[in-house]
């Protein structure tokens, strides 16, 4: 598997030079994931972070009614894992699976140790990424608690313009925390608004 996106990510996000990237990627594990194949199951301890080289993953939980509540979509160049399970070494509440055929880079603690050894700037960058992740989660919670379905949907389009065309409508509704019928209504209303403006 060619790691073009991952190498680009290491260069752009971490500012690593080509020789350091080649050194890091030497012997790195990758996996081709079939559509609907699970990478993490609730009850397991999450040991890996998945970088999406190509394809689309999602992270979700099952609620008391047995319905899926989608927490995150991870298209190309996104990372997904249950950080709480990794850090605290406790069973995960979540599932991670592939929505389409996907190629992932498997990042374990050994990789983090390797990248840490490259210099002190790593910890600063890692803190920044972690805080950015927390900022996005807080924004998402705020939207779920108080925003209208329309605002949530428009925010989703802004965050994931490419995902919208790659997943069924019920998955988008699950991510937004609304019923599929509500999502249909929002989309209809927005189409009418745009038609009037046009």
N, C-alpha and C positions, 0 to 999 in steps of 0.2 A: 504494500500500500504506500503510495506517495503521500508525504506529509506536507504538502504545499501550504495548506491553510494553517496547520499547526506551527510550522516554521515561521510563517508570516506573523502569526499571533505572538510568538516568542520575541520576534524582532520588534514589532510595533508596541506591544504592551509592556514588555520587559526591557526593551532596548538592548537585547543581547546581540553580539556580533556573530557573523556566520560560523566561525570556528567553534565558538561556545555552543551554538545551536546544534551543529553537527555532532559535537561531543555528547550533548544531552540526549540527542535522538538516537544515538548508537545503541542498538539493542532494546529500544523502547517497544513495549507491547501494544499491539493494535488488534482490533476485532471487527469482523464483518457481522452485522446483526440483521437477522431476518425481520421482516415486518411482523409486529406483535410479539417478538421475542423479548423476554424479560431479562433485564440486566441486574435488577434488584427486586427482591420480594419482601413484603412486610414480614417482620419477625427475624430477618437476617441482619447481621451487623455489616454495615456498608464499609468496604475496605478501599474503594476506588472512587476517583473523580473521573468523569467521562468528558473528554473534549470531542465535540462533533466535527469531524473532518468533512463528512458528507452525509446528508440525510436529515432526519428529524426524530428527536426523542421527546418523551413527556414524563413528568413526575406527577404521580397522583396518589390519593388516599381513598380508601373506601369508607363512606360514612355509615351511620347506624342502619340506614335503609339498604345498604349494599350498593349504593350508587357511587360513581367515581367523581371525586372532587379534584380537578386538575390544578396543581399548584404552579407548574412551570412547563413551558415549551422550550426545547433547546434545539434550534436549527444550527446550521453551519456556523462555526466559530464561537459557539456557546459552550460553557461548562455546566455540568449538572452532577449533583451528588447530594447525599444527605449528610451535610457537614456535622450535624449534631451527633449522628450515629458514629461517624468516623472519630470525631474529637473525644466523645465520652465513652466510646466503645460499647454502645448499647444498641439493642435491637431497633431497627428502623420501623417507622409507622407507614412507610411509603413504598410505592412500586415505581420502578423506572422501566419503560419499555419503548420499543421503536414503533413509530407511526408509519414509517416507510423503511425500505432497505437502507441501512445506515452503516457508515464506517466510523469507528471511534478510536481515539487514542486513550489507552488505559493508564491513568496517572495514580501511582501509589505513594506511600510515605517515602519510599526510597528515592523517587523522582524529586520530591520536595527537598529531601536532604541534599541531593546532587545539585539542585539549583541554588540552594542556600549557600553551598560551598563556593559558589562563583563570586560571592561578595556580599558586603553588608547592605547594599542597596536593595537586595531582594526583600528583606524583612519590611522595609518601608513600602515597597511596591505591593507586597502581599497584604499589608495592613490597609493600603488604599483600596485594593480590590475587595477586601472583606467588608470595609466600611461602605463601599459603593453598593455591594450586595445587600447589606442591611438597609441602606437608604431606599433601594428599590423595593424591598420587602415591606418597609414601613409605608411607602407610598401606596403599595398594593393593598395593604390592610385598610388604610384610610379610604381608598376607593370602594372597597368591599363593604365597609361599615356605613359610609355616608353618601356616596355618589349615585346619581341616577344611572339607569341601565344605559342610556345614551352616552353619558360621560365615560362610563367604563369601556363601552365599545369603541368610542373614538380614541381613547387612550391606548387600547389594545392595537388598533390599526397603526397608531404612531410607533408603538414599540415593536410590533411584529407584522409589518406590511406584507411580507412574503408568506408568512404562516397561514394567513387567512385563506389563501387559495389552495392550501395543501392539506387542510383538515376538515372533517365534517362539521356541520353547523352545531351539532349537539356538544362537540368538544369545546368549541368557542364559548358556548353558553355555560358549560361546566366551569371553565376557567373564569368567566365573568361572574359566576355565582347567581345566574338567572335561569329561568325556564327557557327551553328552545322557542316556545311560542312568544315570549317576551322579546327574544332576540329578533325573531321574524318581524315583529311589530316595529322595533327600533329601526331595522334595515329598511322597512317600507316607508316609515316616516322620513328617514334621511333621504331616500330616493325621491320622495315627493318634494322635499325642501330643495334639493339640487335641481329638480326638474323646473320648479318655479323660478329659481335663480338663473337657469339657463335660458 
